[in-house]
Amino acid sequence: MEPRWARFVPLLYILFSSVQSCEIPNGKVKPINSLNTELLQLAGDVSQEPSPSLYLGLRLSDEHSLEKEKQYLQRLKEAFQPNISRTSAAVHYQEQPGTGLLALYLLALRAACHSMETPEGNWLITQLKLHLHKEKERIGHRGDGDPITNYYQYSLGILALCVHKKKIDEHVIHKLSHAEEHGRFQHNGDVSVDTEAMAGLAFVCLQEAPFYTPELKGKLDRSLQRVKEKILQAQTSEGAFGNIYSSPLAVQFLIAARMRQKKPECPVAMAALFRSLEQGDFRNSLIKSQLLPVLYGKSYLDITRQECRAERGGPEESLVLAAPTSASRKTNLGEKRIGVQLVVKRPPRRLPLYKHILSVPTGSSLLEVLEAAKGQSHVPFMFETQSTLSGPMLTSVMGVKAQEGERKYWKIIRAPNFILDEGIADYIPKHKETIILRFMPW
């Protein structure tokens, strides 16, 4: 039997070469290295909450700073690992961390070659199973309800358990397959490419697992084919799948599904991703961490194709941080100011709840515009946000928010009618833009 101390020996992984179904264009080493370095710098920013997705992206890179990754893993454990004293008693369901965040942490632990055969590991696995059970119960027997969180996080939870080689309740799997088959993965009336891709990754992993019946495997195969068709049909003329921000996860799925190289969709998508990367379009750290594995031809499933061994004798450090050479965006704020009009609408009411032009520093995010509006006492403005996997989400404006079970949200529109794909912390309004916040059904 393995001695208990051996479970805590620092580990590293060696990834097997993945099937290169979406080839990387030649001559793109510089932007890949820049993104790698940028994520490593984010990992070193102790003012930010540690993110499992950021660690996962770094571990799926071909270039590493093992010492900094080790330090970041320790921060993650301090934030997410349960206390040993708590594991000595019976495991009870805890709402936080939620399904998606807990699943990402479990994926990060797998990428770190962390043994789950410990009291802490068993507690985490059991918690995620409890989360998925409650999500399944909310969906309902007929499958016409919605999970507590959403199908993206539900898929992520299934993927995390599958990656750890844990057998999953087949009813949980059937709920996901049923939702995909009946078009439940929607956003703004269109297919949610992010959700399709995450569900697709889960289906690929489940297909490779040894636990399930031929009947279920056949159902998973049909689900997998539908996901592939929907993602390919969602490709735009510019090459993105859905939009550029959902494309990294979509390409991860195509890599995991071993899409044939001769298909034209992948080269066009890769060109679009590199174009957006070089233009600086990616500002969200979650999207960046999903993009980095793609640039090495990998997906989240590549953490299952790895060997683990003691850290000594492993690869040398291959990524070294240089001293910062340019000022951050924050230091540029205040040099110039722009005017942004903010309008709040709640149909069917015709008059806006709020309408005002705000003066903010150039480069301000939409979140900073909202904060500026909140700080102006002569024109009252109120808003609330909720933390999500991809950053803060607007939940309440002028006291208006969705009630329990109400399928409404605050849609963010750049006038006249362009629905923003970015979150409020990522979108940078331009001078004289009008931003409309409209309370709408899903």
C-alpha positions as CSV (number, residue, x, y, z in Angstrom):
1,M,0.0,0.0,0.0
2,E,1.2,3.5,-0.8
3,P,2.4,5.3,2.4
4,R,0.3,8.3,3.4
5,W,3.3,10.7,3.1
6,A,3.8,9.7,-0.6
7,R,0.4,11.2,-1.5
8,F,1.7,14.6,-0.7
9,V,4.9,14.4,-2.8
10,P,4.9,17.3,-5.3
11,L,4.0,16.0,-8.7
12,L,4.2,17.1,-12.3
13,Y,2.8,15.7,-15.5
14,I,4.0,14.8,-18.9
15,L,1.2,15.3,-21.4
16,F,1.0,12.8,-24.2
17,S,0.9,14.4,-27.6
18,S,-2.7,15.1,-28.6
19,V,-4.3,14.5,-31.9
20,Q,-3.6,17.7,-33.9
21,S,-7.0,18.0,-35.5
22,C,-6.9,21.8,-35.6
23,E,-3.4,22.7,-36.7
24,I,-1.6,25.8,-35.5
25,P,-0.4,28.2,-38.3
26,N,3.3,28.6,-38.7
27,G,5.0,31.7,-37.4
28,K,2.8,32.2,-34.4
29,V,5.3,31.6,-31.6
30,K,5.4,35.2,-30.5
31,P,1.7,35.7,-29.7
32,I,1.5,32.3,-28.1
33,N,4.4,33.1,-25.8
34,S,2.9,36.5,-25.1
35,L,-0.3,35.0,-23.9
36,N,1.5,32.4,-21.9
37,T,3.5,35.1,-20.1
38,E,0.4,37.3,-19.6
39,L,-1.4,34.4,-17.8
40,L,1.7,33.7,-15.7
41,Q,1.7,37.4,-14.7
42,L,-1.9,37.2,-13.7
43,A,-1.1,34.1,-11.6
44,G,1.4,36.2,-9.8
45,D,-1.1,39.0,-9.0
46,V,-2.0,38.3,-5.3
47,S,-4.6,41.1,-5.4
48,Q,-6.8,38.9,-7.5
49,E,-8.7,35.8,-6.3
50,P,-7.0,32.6,-7.5
51,S,-8.8,31.0,-10.5
52,P,-8.8,27.3,-11.2
53,S,-9.3,28.0,-14.9
54,L,-6.1,30.1,-15.0
55,Y,-4.1,27.3,-13.4
56,L,-5.6,24.8,-15.8
57,G,-4.6,26.8,-18.8
58,L,-1.1,27.2,-17.6
59,R,-0.7,23.4,-17.0
60,L,-1.9,22.6,-20.5
61,S,0.7,24.9,-22.0
62,D,4.0,23.5,-23.4
63,E,5.9,26.2,-21.6
64,H,6.2,26.3,-17.8
65,S,7.4,28.2,-14.8
66,L,7.0,25.3,-12.4
67,E,7.8,27.3,-9.3
68,K,5.2,29.9,-10.0
69,E,2.6,27.3,-10.9
70,K,3.4,25.5,-7.6
71,Q,2.9,28.7,-5.7
72,Y,-0.4,29.3,-7.5
73,L,-1.6,25.8,-6.8
74,Q,-1.0,26.5,-3.1
75,R,-3.1,29.6,-3.3
76,L,-5.9,27.6,-4.9
77,K,-5.7,25.0,-2.1
78,E,-5.9,27.6,0.5
79,A,-9.0,29.0,-1.1
80,F,-10.9,25.8,-2.0
81,Q,-9.5,22.8,0.0
82,P,-11.7,21.7,2.9
83,N,-10.5,21.6,6.4
84,I,-9.5,18.2,7.6
85,S,-11.5,18.6,10.7
86,R,-14.6,19.0,8.6
87,T,-14.0,15.8,6.7
88,S,-14.0,13.7,9.8
89,A,-17.8,14.1,10.1
90,A,-20.5,13.1,7.6
91,V,-20.4,15.1,4.4
92,H,-23.2,17.6,4.1
93,Y,-24.1,19.6,1.0
94,Q,-22.7,23.1,0.9
95,E,-23.8,25.7,-1.6
96,Q,-20.4,27.2,-2.1
97,P,-18.3,26.8,-4.1
98,G,-21.0,26.3,-6.7
99,T,-21.1,23.5,-9.3
100,G,-18.9,25.2,-12.0
101,L,-16.2,26.6,-9.7
102,L,-15.9,23.3,-7.7
103,A,-15.7,21.4,-11.0
104,L,-12.9,23.7,-12.3
105,Y,-11.0,23.2,-9.0
106,L,-11.2,19.4,-9.4
107,L,-9.9,19.7,-13.0
108,A,-7.1,21.9,-11.7
109,L,-6.2,19.2,-9.2
110,R,-6.1,16.6,-11.9
111,A,-3.8,18.8,-14.0
112,A,-1.6,19.0,-10.9
113,C,-1.5,15.2,-10.5
114,H,-3.1,15.6,-7.1
115,S,-4.3,12.4,-5.5
116,M,-8.0,12.3,-4.7
117,E,-7.7,9.2,-2.5
118,T,-7.5,11.4,0.6
119,P,-10.3,12.5,3.0
120,E,-10.1,16.0,1.4
121,G,-10.3,14.5,-2.1
122,N,-13.2,12.3,-1.3
123,W,-15.0,15.2,0.3
124,L,-14.6,17.3,-2.8
125,I,-15.8,14.5,-5.1
126,T,-18.8,13.9,-2.9
127,Q,-19.7,17.6,-2.8
128,L,-19.7,17.8,-6.6
129,K,-21.9,14.7,-6.8
130,L,-24.3,16.3,-4.4
131,H,-24.3,19.5,-6.5
132,L,-25.1,17.5,-9.6
133,H,-27.9,15.6,-7.9
134,K,-29.6,18.9,-6.8
135,E,-29.1,20.3,-10.3
136,K,-30.7,17.1,-11.7
137,E,-33.7,17.4,-9.3
138,R,-34.3,21.0,-10.3
139,I,-34.4,20.0,-14.0
140,G,-37.2,17.6,-13.1
141,H,-38.4,14.2,-14.2
142,R,-39.6,15.3,-17.6
143,G,-36.5,17.3,-18.3
144,D,-38.4,20.5,-18.9
145,G,-37.0,22.5,-16.0
146,D,-33.7,24.3,-15.6
147,P,-30.7,23.4,-13.4
148,I,-29.9,25.6,-10.4
149,T,-27.0,27.2,-12.2
150,N,-27.1,26.4,-16.0
151,Y,-26.3,23.6,-18.4
152,Y,-22.7,25.0,-18.9
153,Q,-21.9,24.4,-15.2
154,Y,-23.9,21.2,-15.2
155,S,-21.7,19.9,-18.1
156,L,-18.6,21.1,-16.4
157,G,-19.5,19.2,-13.3
158,I,-19.9,16.0,-15.3
159,L,-16.7,16.6,-17.1
160,A,-14.7,17.0,-13.9
161,L,-16.0,13.8,-12.4
162,C,-15.4,11.9,-15.6
163,V,-11.8,13.2,-15.8
164,H,-11.2,11.9,-12.3
165,K,-12.5,8.5,-13.5
166,K,-15.6,8.6,-11.2
167,K,-18.8,6.8,-12.3
168,I,-21.6,9.2,-12.7
169,D,-25.3,8.6,-12.0
170,E,-26.7,7.7,-15.4
171,H,-29.8,9.8,-14.7
172,V,-27.5,12.8,-14.4
173,I,-26.0,12.0,-17.8
174,H,-29.4,11.4,-19.4
175,K,-30.6,14.8,-18.3
176,L,-27.7,16.5,-20.1
177,S,-28.2,14.4,-23.3
178,H,-31.9,15.1,-23.2
179,A,-31.4,18.9,-22.9
180,E,-28.9,18.9,-25.8
181,E,-31.3,16.9,-28.0
182,H,-34.2,19.2,-27.3
183,G,-32.4,22.4,-27.9
184,R,-32.2,23.7,-24.3
185,F,-28.8,25.2,-24.8
186,Q,-29.9,28.7,-25.9
187,H,-28.7,32.3,-25.4
188,N,-30.6,35.3,-26.8
189,G,-32.6,32.9,-29.0
190,D,-29.5,31.4,-30.6
191,V,-27.5,28.2,-29.9
192,S,-25.2,28.7,-26.9
193,V,-21.9,27.6,-28.5
194,D,-20.1,27.7,-25.1
195,T,-22.7,25.3,-23.5
196,E,-22.7,23.0,-26.6
197,A,-18.9,22.8,-26.5
198,M,-18.7,22.1,-22.7
199,A,-21.4,19.4,-23.0
200,G,-19.5,18.0,-26.0
201,L,-16.3,17.7,-24.0
202,A,-18.3,15.9,-21.3
203,F,-19.8,13.5,-24.0
204,V,-16.3,12.7,-25.4
205,C,-15.0,11.9,-21.9
206,L,-18.0,9.8,-21.1
207,Q,-17.6,7.8,-24.3
208,E,-14.1,6.8,-23.3
209,A,-15.1,5.8,-19.8
210,P,-15.6,2.0,-19.1
211,F,-18.6,2.3,-16.8
212,Y,-21.5,2.7,-19.1
213,T,-23.8,0.4,-21.1
214,P,-23.7,0.1,-24.9
215,E,-27.1,1.7,-25.0
216,L,-25.9,4.8,-23.2
217,K,-22.7,4.9,-25.3
218,G,-24.9,4.9,-28.4
219,K,-26.9,7.8,-27.0
220,L,-23.7,9.7,-26.2
221,D,-22.4,9.2,-29.7
222,R,-25.6,10.7,-31.2
223,S,-25.3,13.6,-28.8
224,L,-21.7,14.1,-29.8
225,Q,-22.6,14.2,-33.5
226,R,-25.4,16.8,-32.8
227,V,-23.0,19.0,-30.9
228,K,-20.4,18.9,-33.7
229,E,-23.1,19.8,-36.3
230,K,-24.5,22.7,-34.2
231,I,-21.0,24.1,-33.6
232,L,-20.0,23.9,-37.2
233,Q,-23.3,25.5,-38.3
234,A,-22.7,28.3,-35.9
235,Q,-19.4,29.4,-37.6
236,T,-19.6,33.0,-38.9
237,S,-18.1,34.3,-42.1
238,E,-15.2,35.7,-40.1
239,G,-14.4,32.2,-38.8
240,A,-15.7,32.4,-35.2
241,F,-18.0,29.8,-33.7
242,G,-20.9,31.8,-32.4
243,N,-18.7,34.7,-31.5
244,I,-14.9,35.1,-31.0
245,Y,-15.3,34.6,-27.2
246,S,-17.0,31.2,-27.5
247,S,-14.6,30.0,-30.1
248,P,-11.7,28.8,-27.8
249,L,-13.9,26.3,-26.1
250,A,-15.5,25.3,-29.4
251,V,-12.1,24.6,-30.9
252,Q,-11.2,22.6,-27.7
253,F,-14.2,20.4,-28.4
254,L,-13.2,19.9,-32.0
255,I,-9.7,19.0,-30.9
256,A,-11.1,16.5,-28.4
257,A,-13.5,15.1,-30.9
258,R,-10.6,14.6,-33.3
259,M,-12.1,16.5,-36.2
260,R,-10.3,15.7,-39.4
261,Q,-7.6,18.1,-40.5
262,K,-8.9,18.3,-44.1
263,K,-12.1,20.0,-42.8
264,P,-11.9,23.8,-43.6
265,E,-13.7,25.0,-40.5
266,C,-10.7,24.6,-38.1
267,P,-8.1,26.5,-40.1
268,V,-10.5,29.4,-40.6
269,A,-11.3,29.4,-36.9
270,M,-7.7,29.3,-35.9
271,A,-6.9,32.2,-38.1
272,A,-9.8,34.2,-36.5
273,L,-8.5,33.4,-33.0
274,F,-5.0,34.5,-33.8
275,R,-6.3,37.7,-35.5
276,S,-8.3,38.6,-32.4
277,L,-5.4,37.7,-30.1
278,E,-3.0,39.9,-31.9
279,Q,-5.6,42.7,-31.9
280,G,-6.0,42.5,-28.2
281,D,-9.7,41.5,-28.3
282,F,-9.4,39.0,-25.5
283,R,-9.6,40.7,-22.1
284,N,-11.3,38.1,-20.0
285,S,-9.0,35.8,-18.1
286,L,-11.3,32.8,-18.3
287,I,-11.4,33.1,-22.1
288,K,-7.6,33.5,-22.3
289,S,-7.2,30.4,-20.1
290,Q,-9.4,28.5,-22.5
291,L,-7.5,29.8,-25.5
292,L,-4.0,28.9,-24.4
293,P,-4.5,25.1,-24.6
294,V,-6.0,25.5,-28.1
295,L,-2.8,27.3,-29.2
296,Y,-0.9,24.1,-28.3
297,G,-3.5,21.9,-30.0
298,K,-5.0,20.7,-26.7
299,S,-8.3,20.5,-24.8
300,Y,-9.3,20.0,-21.2
301,L,-9.4,16.3,-21.9
302,D,-5.6,16.2,-22.4
303,I,-5.2,16.2,-18.6
304,T,-6.5,12.6,-18.7
305,R,-3.7,11.6,-21.1
306,Q,-0.8,12.2,-18.8
307,E,1.7,10.4,-16.6
308,C,2.6,11.7,-13.1
309,R,5.9,11.3,-11.4
310,A,7.9,13.0,-8.6
311,E,8.9,16.5,-9.5
312,R,12.6,16.0,-9.3
313,G,14.0,14.9,-12.6
314,G,11.2,16.8,-14.5
315,P,11.5,19.3,-17.3
316,E,13.4,22.5,-16.7
317,E,11.8,25.9,-16.3
318,S,11.0,27.0,-19.9
319,L,9.1,30.2,-19.2
320,V,10.8,33.2,-17.5
321,L,9.0,36.4,-16.7
322,A,10.6,39.6,-17.9
323,A,10.2,42.9,-16.0
324,P,7.0,44.8,-17.1
325,T,7.9,47.1,-19.9
326,S,4.6,49.0,-20.4
327,A,2.2,50.7,-18.0
328,S,-1.0,48.9,-17.1
329,R,-4.4,50.0,-18.4
330,K,-5.2,51.4,-14.9
331,T,-2.3,53.9,-15.1
332,N,-3.6,55.2,-18.4
333,L,-7.0,56.1,-17.0
334,G,-7.6,59.8,-16.5
335,E,-5.4,61.1,-19.3
336,K,-8.4,61.8,-21.5
337,R,-12.1,61.6,-20.8
338,I,-15.0,60.4,-23.0
339,G,-18.8,60.7,-22.8
340,V,-20.9,57.6,-22.6
341,Q,-24.7,57.7,-22.5
342,L,-26.3,55.1,-20.2
343,V,-29.9,54.2,-20.7
344,V,-31.9,51.8,-18.5
345,K,-35.2,50.3,-19.9
346,R,-37.8,48.0,-18.5
347,P,-40.4,47.0,-21.1
348,P,-43.3,47.5,-21.4
349,R,-42.7,50.8,-19.7
350,R,-42.0,53.4,-22.4
351,L,-40.0,55.9,-20.4
352,P,-36.5,54.8,-19.3
353,L,-35.7,54.2,-15.7
354,Y,-32.5,56.1,-16.1
355,K,-30.9,58.2,-18.9
356,H,-27.7,60.2,-18.5
357,I,-24.4,61.0,-20.2
358,L,-21.4,60.1,-18.0
359,S,-17.9,61.5,-18.3
360,V,-15.3,58.7,-17.6
361,P,-11.6,58.2,-18.3
362,T,-10.6,56.7,-21.7
363,G,-10.2,53.0,-21.4
364,S,-12.8,52.6,-18.7
365,S,-14.7,49.3,-18.7
366,L,-18.5,49.2,-18.7
367,L,-18.3,48.2,-15.0
368,E,-16.4,51.4,-14.3
369,V,-19.0,53.4,-16.2
370,L,-21.7,51.9,-13.9
371,E,-19.6,52.7,-10.9
372,A,-19.2,56.3,-12.1
373,A,-23.0,56.5,-12.5
374,K,-23.5,55.2,-9.0
375,G,-21.2,57.8,-7.6
376,Q,-23.2,60.8,-9.0
377,S,-25.5,61.8,-6.3
378,H,-27.6,64.3,-8.4
379,V,-28.8,61.5,-10.7
380,P,-29.5,58.4,-8.5
381,F,-28.3,55.1,-10.0
382,M,-28.2,51.7,-8.4
383,F,-26.9,48.3,-9.6
384,E,-25.8,45.0,-8.2
385,T,-23.6,42.2,-9.7
386,Q,-23.1,38.5,-9.0
387,S,-19.7,36.7,-9.3
388,T,-19.7,34.1,-12.1
389,L,-17.0,31.9,-13.7
390,S,-16.4,34.6,-16.4
391,G,-16.5,37.6,-14.1
392,P,-19.2,39.9,-12.6
393,M,-22.7,39.6,-14.1
394,L,-25.3,42.4,-13.8
395,T,-28.2,41.1,-11.7
396,S,-30.1,44.2,-10.5
397,V,-30.4,47.8,-12.0
398,M,-32.5,50.5,-10.3
399,G,-33.8,47.9,-7.9
400,V,-35.1,45.7,-10.7
401,K,-34.0,42.0,-10.7
402,A,-35.3,38.6,-11.7
403,Q,-37.4,36.9,-9.0
404,E,-37.1,33.3,-7.9
405,G,-37.8,31.1,-11.0
406,E,-38.2,34.1,-13.3
407,R,-36.3,33.7,-16.6
408,K,-35.3,37.3,-17.1
409,Y,-32.0,39.1,-17.2
410,W,-30.4,42.4,-18.0
411,K,-29.5,42.4,-21.6
412,I,-26.6,44.8,-22.5
413,I,-26.9,46.5,-25.9
414,R,-24.7,49.0,-27.7
415,A,-27.1,51.4,-29.5
416,P,-29.0,50.9,-31.7
417,N,-29.3,47.1,-31.4
418,F,-25.9,45.4,-31.1
419,I,-26.0,42.8,-28.2
420,L,-22.6,42.8,-26.4
421,D,-20.8,39.5,-26.3
422,E,-18.4,40.7,-23.6
423,G,-19.1,41.0,-19.9
424,I,-19.4,44.3,-18.0
425,A,-15.8,44.1,-16.7
426,D,-14.4,43.4,-20.2
427,Y,-16.2,45.7,-22.6
428,I,-14.6,49.1,-23.2
429,P,-17.1,51.7,-24.4
430,K,-16.0,54.3,-26.9
431,H,-16.6,58.1,-27.0
432,K,-20.3,59.0,-27.6
433,E,-21.5,55.4,-27.4
434,T,-24.9,54.7,-26.0
435,I,-25.2,51.6,-23.8
436,I,-28.7,50.3,-23.2
437,L,-29.5,48.0,-20.2
438,R,-32.8,46.3,-21.0
439,F,-34.6,43.9,-18.7
440,M,-35.7,41.0,-20.9
441,P,-36.7,37.3,-20.9
442,W,-34.1,34.8,-21.7
